[in-house]
Amino acid sequence: MKSRVTKWIKGHRRLAVTLLALTMALIMALAVVPAYADWSLDYPDVEGTYLMAGGARPVELDGTRHPRVGFNRLIITTQTGKAITDATLEHMGTDIALTGMVGPGSRPTIVLGGTDSDGTVTAIQGRVLTNRAGEVVSLSGRMMTYVTQDGSRWDDSADGTSEISVAAYHSEPLSCLLTGGTLANPETILFHNPVSRMRLSQLANLRSDQLGFWFNLQDTKSPGPQMMLRFAPYERGEPTTQTYYGGGTSGLVDITIMPYQAPYTGDGTWVECAITSESAICGYYGNDPTDFTAFDGGFAGENYTLAEIEAAINAEAAMTAGEDSASNWMLTMVSVELWEGGARTCYIDDVTIGGMTYSLEPNSYYAGFRAILQE
């Protein structure tokens, strides 16, 4: 165990250093300019929100193929001349802060690099594509990314945490450790916009290999973990799919599957949770897409199975008022979480989404992309 972890840490540091060095080299290449160079040329205005087309097939550090990941949005907020001082890349639930530079002309080079400070490092080199009027329409190039662990770790309590752990695992060497506190707030690992074509209507006939996770709940402690699924009439790049708490001005529904409520207690060993259409207890909370009226069900004794959820949601008064249906809404977020109060630990590993298993191990990729300006 010690040797594997040591090798992983060393490999992590080497690759992180390589990526950052690559990014800095690209930025310095544009920053160091001969004295006679004419920088009176206009720099294209690259500020804006870009929809990232394409995706990548990462590889874990032991050579194992990783499930495909999609690209989300690139937001360039602040540019002064050639300097890009504030940009964000959304990636599987984490926001990667980027800085960089852009050259002058109609098709200049753009370089960006940064980290989310939680184990994800990205370096981007590409070209700015403009139209005949000199207006930016898209970016294209290559992206090199290293990810310590899939998803993002999030907590909303004063005494609970979500963090990467090497203390226990189902598939070595990493897992996500959720530590519950005394407050009834969530500790979770989140997966935003996973590469999945799952629709809400498929929950009625869900196979046991489509959704699930492994967990290790502290001995004698309760309640256990649950899985939350967000479905929405999804448009790529929709900002509300990036937030943990839904609501506001977007139609969506969060469906929570809670099979390990009290009197279930942990025994300190690894247990597989395979979500099927018969899984219970299930509840939901959401907003209709017409006027965003909130609705909920299943949390006050109805005790739905997953197969019953679609009909219950579509029958909500908020949904029928606008003649809305959630049946074709797409899966846009998955959360594995501890919610109820109670001091306890729970390790999460090998999360399956749409039949693809995320082992929560370090992975990296080098892939092409195209970013299309939306606004």
C-alpha positions as CSV (number, residue, x, y, z in Angstrom):
1,M,0.0,0.0,0.0
2,K,2.7,2.5,1.0
3,S,4.7,1.9,-2.2
4,R,1.7,2.3,-4.4
5,V,0.6,5.5,-2.8
6,T,4.2,6.9,-2.9
7,K,4.5,6.1,-6.6
8,W,1.1,7.8,-7.2
9,I,2.1,10.9,-5.3
10,K,5.4,11.2,-7.2
11,G,3.7,10.6,-10.5
12,H,1.1,13.2,-9.6
13,R,3.7,15.8,-8.8
14,R,5.8,15.1,-11.9
15,L,2.8,15.4,-14.3
16,A,1.5,18.5,-12.5
17,V,4.9,20.2,-12.8
18,T,5.1,19.2,-16.5
19,L,1.7,20.6,-17.3
20,L,2.4,23.9,-15.5
21,A,5.8,24.2,-17.1
22,L,4.3,23.6,-20.5
23,T,1.7,26.3,-19.9
24,M,4.2,28.8,-18.6
25,A,6.5,28.1,-21.6
26,L,3.6,28.9,-24.0
27,I,2.7,32.1,-22.1
28,M,6.3,33.3,-22.0
29,A,6.8,32.6,-25.7
30,L,4.2,35.3,-26.3
31,A,5.3,37.5,-23.5
32,V,8.9,37.8,-24.7
33,V,8.8,40.1,-27.7
34,P,11.7,41.7,-29.7
35,A,12.1,45.4,-29.1
36,Y,11.3,46.1,-32.8
37,A,8.0,44.2,-32.8
38,D,4.9,46.1,-33.7
39,W,2.3,45.6,-30.9
40,S,0.1,48.4,-32.3
41,L,-1.9,45.7,-34.0
42,D,-5.3,45.1,-32.4
43,Y,-5.8,42.1,-30.2
44,P,-9.0,40.2,-30.9
45,D,-11.6,40.5,-28.2
46,V,-11.9,37.0,-26.9
47,E,-14.1,37.8,-23.8
48,G,-17.3,35.7,-23.7
49,T,-18.9,32.4,-23.0
50,Y,-17.8,29.5,-25.3
51,L,-19.6,26.1,-25.7
52,M,-16.9,23.4,-25.8
53,A,-17.5,20.9,-28.5
54,G,-16.0,17.5,-28.4
55,G,-14.6,15.4,-25.6
56,A,-11.8,13.1,-24.6
57,R,-11.1,9.6,-23.6
58,P,-8.8,9.9,-20.5
59,V,-6.4,7.2,-19.4
60,E,-5.7,6.4,-15.8
61,L,-2.1,6.4,-14.7
62,D,-1.8,2.6,-14.7
63,G,-2.9,2.6,-18.4
64,T,-6.5,1.7,-17.7
65,R,-9.0,3.3,-20.1
66,H,-11.3,5.8,-18.4
67,P,-14.9,6.6,-19.4
68,R,-15.2,9.3,-22.0
69,V,-15.6,12.9,-20.6
70,G,-17.3,15.8,-22.4
71,F,-16.2,19.4,-22.4
72,N,-18.6,22.0,-20.9
73,R,-18.1,25.7,-21.1
74,L,-15.1,28.1,-21.3
75,I,-15.8,31.5,-19.9
76,I,-13.2,34.3,-20.6
77,T,-14.2,37.2,-18.3
78,T,-11.3,39.7,-18.3
79,Q,-8.9,40.6,-21.1
80,T,-6.6,43.6,-21.3
81,G,-4.6,43.8,-24.5
82,K,-2.8,40.5,-24.9
83,A,-3.3,39.4,-21.2
84,I,-6.2,37.2,-20.2
85,T,-6.4,37.6,-16.4
86,D,-9.7,35.9,-15.6
87,A,-11.1,32.8,-17.3
88,T,-12.9,29.6,-16.1
89,L,-13.1,26.1,-17.6
90,E,-16.0,24.0,-16.4
91,H,-15.0,20.4,-16.2
92,M,-17.1,17.5,-14.6
93,G,-18.3,19.7,-11.8
94,T,-15.2,21.6,-11.0
95,D,-14.3,25.2,-12.1
96,I,-10.7,25.5,-13.3
97,A,-9.3,29.1,-13.0
98,L,-7.3,30.0,-16.0
99,T,-5.0,32.9,-17.1
100,G,-3.0,33.3,-20.3
101,M,-2.4,35.4,-23.4
102,V,-3.6,36.0,-26.9
103,G,-1.7,37.3,-29.9
104,P,-2.6,40.0,-32.4
105,G,-4.1,39.5,-35.9
106,S,-6.9,37.7,-37.5
107,R,-5.9,34.1,-36.5
108,P,-3.6,34.4,-33.5
109,T,-2.5,31.9,-30.9
110,I,-4.2,31.7,-27.5
111,V,-2.7,30.0,-24.5
112,L,-4.4,29.3,-21.2
113,G,-3.4,27.4,-18.1
114,G,-4.4,26.9,-14.5
115,T,-5.9,24.7,-11.8
116,D,-8.9,24.3,-9.5
117,S,-6.6,23.9,-6.5
118,D,-8.1,20.5,-5.9
119,G,-6.0,18.3,-8.1
120,T,-7.1,19.3,-11.7
121,V,-4.5,21.0,-13.9
122,T,-5.1,22.2,-17.5
123,A,-3.0,23.6,-20.3
124,I,-4.6,24.9,-23.5
125,Q,-2.9,26.0,-26.8
126,G,-5.1,27.0,-29.7
127,R,-6.1,29.4,-32.4
128,V,-8.6,32.3,-32.4
129,L,-10.9,32.1,-35.4
130,T,-12.5,35.3,-36.6
131,N,-15.0,36.2,-39.4
132,R,-14.4,38.8,-42.2
133,A,-15.4,41.6,-39.9
134,G,-12.7,40.6,-37.4
135,E,-15.1,39.3,-34.8
136,V,-14.2,36.2,-32.8
137,V,-16.4,33.2,-33.6
138,S,-14.6,30.3,-32.1
139,L,-11.4,28.9,-30.6
140,S,-9.8,25.6,-31.5
141,G,-6.7,23.7,-30.4
142,R,-5.4,21.1,-28.0
143,M,-6.0,20.7,-24.3
144,M,-3.9,18.7,-21.8
145,T,-5.5,17.9,-18.5
146,Y,-4.5,16.0,-15.4
147,V,-7.3,15.0,-12.9
148,T,-6.5,13.7,-9.4
149,Q,-10.1,12.4,-8.9
150,D,-13.3,12.6,-11.0
151,G,-16.1,14.9,-10.0
152,S,-15.9,17.5,-7.3
153,R,-16.1,17.3,-3.5
154,W,-18.6,19.5,-1.9
155,D,-20.0,20.1,1.6
156,D,-22.4,22.5,3.1
157,S,-22.1,22.1,6.9
158,A,-19.9,23.5,9.6
159,D,-18.6,20.2,10.7
160,G,-18.8,17.8,7.7
161,T,-16.3,17.3,4.9
162,S,-15.8,15.6,1.5
163,E,-12.2,14.8,0.5
164,I,-9.9,12.5,-1.5
165,S,-8.7,9.6,0.7
166,V,-6.1,6.9,0.6
167,A,-7.3,5.4,3.9
168,A,-9.7,2.9,2.4
169,Y,-10.8,2.0,-1.1
170,H,-12.7,-0.6,-3.2
171,S,-10.4,-0.3,-6.2
172,E,-7.0,1.1,-5.2
173,P,-5.6,3.5,-4.3
174,L,-8.2,6.3,-3.9
175,S,-11.7,6.8,-2.7
176,C,-13.8,9.8,-1.6
177,L,-14.3,10.2,2.1
178,L,-17.6,11.8,3.3
179,T,-17.6,12.8,6.9
180,G,-21.0,13.6,8.3
181,G,-21.4,16.2,11.0
182,T,-24.2,17.0,13.4
183,L,-26.1,19.3,11.0
184,A,-28.6,18.0,8.4
185,N,-26.7,19.3,5.4
186,P,-25.0,17.4,2.5
187,E,-21.5,16.1,2.1
188,T,-21.1,14.8,-1.5
189,I,-19.1,13.9,-4.5
190,L,-20.7,15.4,-7.7
191,F,-20.5,14.6,-11.4
192,H,-21.8,17.4,-13.6
193,N,-22.8,16.7,-17.2
194,P,-21.5,13.1,-17.4
195,V,-21.3,11.6,-20.8
196,S,-24.7,9.8,-20.8
197,R,-27.8,9.8,-22.9
198,M,-30.0,8.6,-20.1
199,R,-33.5,10.0,-20.0
200,L,-35.9,10.2,-17.1
201,S,-38.3,7.7,-18.8
202,Q,-35.6,5.0,-18.7
203,L,-35.8,4.9,-14.9
204,A,-38.9,2.7,-15.2
205,N,-36.8,-0.2,-16.7
206,L,-33.4,0.5,-15.3
207,R,-30.9,-2.3,-15.4
208,S,-28.7,-3.0,-12.4
209,D,-25.5,-2.2,-14.3
210,Q,-26.6,1.4,-15.3
211,L,-26.4,3.3,-12.0
212,G,-24.7,2.6,-8.7
213,F,-21.7,2.9,-6.4
214,W,-19.7,1.1,-3.7
215,F,-19.6,2.4,-0.1
216,N,-18.1,1.6,3.2
217,L,-20.2,3.1,6.1
218,Q,-18.7,3.3,9.6
219,D,-19.6,0.4,11.8
220,T,-22.9,0.8,13.7
221,K,-23.6,4.2,12.1
222,S,-26.7,5.3,10.3
223,P,-28.1,6.5,7.9
224,G,-26.2,5.5,4.9
225,P,-25.4,7.2,1.6
226,Q,-27.9,8.1,-1.1
227,M,-27.7,8.9,-4.8
228,M,-29.3,12.0,-6.4
229,L,-30.0,12.3,-10.1
230,R,-30.7,15.6,-11.8
231,F,-32.8,15.6,-15.0
232,A,-33.5,18.7,-17.1
233,P,-34.7,19.7,-20.6
234,Y,-31.0,20.1,-21.2
235,E,-29.3,22.5,-23.5
236,R,-25.5,22.2,-23.5
237,G,-23.8,24.9,-21.5
238,E,-26.9,25.7,-19.4
239,P,-25.5,27.3,-16.3
240,T,-28.1,25.9,-13.8
241,T,-26.9,22.4,-14.4
242,Q,-23.6,23.4,-12.8
243,T,-25.0,24.3,-9.3
244,Y,-25.7,21.8,-6.6
245,Y,-28.9,23.4,-5.4
246,G,-31.3,23.6,-8.3
247,G,-34.1,26.0,-8.8
248,G,-34.5,29.6,-10.0
249,T,-35.2,30.1,-13.6
250,S,-34.8,26.6,-15.0
251,G,-36.9,23.5,-15.4
252,L,-35.3,20.5,-13.6
253,V,-35.9,17.8,-11.1
254,D,-33.6,16.2,-8.6
255,I,-34.5,12.6,-7.8
256,T,-33.1,11.1,-4.7
257,I,-32.8,7.3,-4.1
258,M,-32.4,6.5,-0.3
259,P,-32.1,2.7,0.2
260,Y,-30.0,2.9,3.4
261,Q,-32.1,4.9,5.8
262,A,-32.5,3.8,9.5
263,P,-32.7,1.1,10.8
264,Y,-29.9,0.3,8.3
265,T,-26.5,0.5,9.9
266,G,-23.0,0.2,8.5
267,D,-20.6,-2.6,9.4
268,G,-17.3,-1.1,8.2
269,T,-17.1,-3.2,5.0
270,W,-17.6,-2.4,1.4
271,V,-21.1,-2.8,0.0
272,E,-22.3,-2.4,-3.6
273,C,-25.4,-0.2,-4.2
274,A,-26.9,-1.2,-7.6
275,I,-29.8,1.2,-8.5
276,T,-32.7,-0.5,-10.3
277,S,-36.3,0.5,-11.1
278,E,-37.3,-1.2,-7.9
279,S,-35.0,0.9,-5.7
280,A,-36.6,2.7,-2.9
281,I,-37.1,5.0,-0.9
282,C,-37.3,7.7,-3.7
283,G,-38.3,11.3,-3.6
284,Y,-38.0,14.3,-5.8
285,Y,-37.8,18.1,-5.9
286,G,-37.9,20.4,-8.9
287,N,-39.3,23.2,-10.9
288,D,-41.6,23.1,-14.0
289,P,-40.0,24.6,-17.2
290,T,-42.9,27.0,-18.0
291,D,-42.9,29.4,-15.0
292,F,-40.5,27.6,-12.7
293,T,-43.0,26.7,-9.9
294,A,-41.5,24.4,-7.3
295,F,-42.9,21.0,-6.6
296,D,-41.8,17.9,-4.6
297,G,-42.9,14.5,-3.6
298,G,-41.9,11.2,-1.9
299,F,-40.4,12.8,1.2
300,A,-43.6,12.7,3.3
301,G,-44.4,9.0,3.4
302,E,-45.2,8.1,-0.2
303,N,-42.1,5.9,-0.4
304,Y,-42.0,5.7,-4.2
305,T,-39.9,3.2,-6.1
306,L,-37.8,4.6,-8.9
307,A,-40.2,3.1,-11.5
308,E,-43.1,5.2,-10.1
309,I,-41.2,8.5,-10.1
310,E,-41.8,9.5,-13.8
311,A,-45.6,9.3,-13.5
312,A,-45.6,11.2,-10.1
313,I,-43.5,14.1,-11.5
314,N,-45.6,14.4,-14.7
315,A,-48.8,14.5,-12.5
316,E,-47.6,17.4,-10.4
317,A,-50.0,20.4,-10.7
318,A,-47.0,22.7,-11.6
319,M,-46.3,20.4,-14.5
320,T,-49.8,19.8,-15.8
321,A,-50.6,23.6,-15.7
322,G,-48.1,24.2,-18.5
323,E,-48.8,20.8,-20.2
324,D,-45.2,19.9,-19.4
325,S,-43.6,16.4,-19.3
326,A,-40.3,15.4,-17.8
327,S,-40.1,12.1,-19.6
328,N,-37.5,13.1,-22.1
329,W,-35.4,15.2,-19.8
330,M,-31.7,14.3,-19.8
331,L,-29.4,13.3,-16.9
332,T,-27.3,16.3,-16.2
333,M,-25.8,15.7,-12.7
334,V,-25.2,12.8,-10.3
335,S,-24.4,13.1,-6.6
336,V,-23.5,10.5,-4.1
337,E,-24.0,12.0,-0.7
338,L,-24.6,11.9,3.0
339,W,-27.4,14.2,4.0
340,E,-29.0,13.7,7.4
341,G,-27.2,14.8,10.5
342,G,-25.1,12.3,12.5
343,A,-21.3,12.1,13.0
344,R,-20.1,9.2,10.8
345,T,-17.7,8.4,8.0
346,C,-18.5,6.9,4.6
347,Y,-16.1,6.0,1.8
348,I,-17.4,6.1,-1.8
349,D,-15.7,4.4,-4.7
350,D,-16.5,3.1,-8.2
351,V,-19.4,5.2,-9.2
352,T,-21.4,3.9,-12.2
353,I,-23.3,6.4,-14.4
354,G,-25.0,5.3,-17.6
355,G,-23.2,1.9,-17.5
356,M,-19.7,3.5,-17.2
357,T,-17.7,3.2,-14.0
358,Y,-15.6,6.0,-12.6
359,S,-13.0,4.4,-10.3
360,L,-12.0,7.8,-8.8
361,E,-8.3,7.2,-9.8
362,P,-6.0,9.8,-11.3
363,N,-6.3,10.2,-15.1
364,S,-5.1,12.5,-17.8
365,Y,-5.8,13.3,-21.5
366,Y,-4.5,15.2,-24.4
367,A,-7.3,16.0,-26.8
368,G,-8.5,18.5,-29.5
369,F,-11.4,20.9,-28.9
370,R,-13.4,23.6,-30.5
371,A,-15.0,26.3,-28.4
372,I,-17.9,28.2,-30.1
373,L,-18.7,31.7,-28.9
374,Q,-22.2,31.8,-27.5
375,E,-22.3,35.3,-26.0
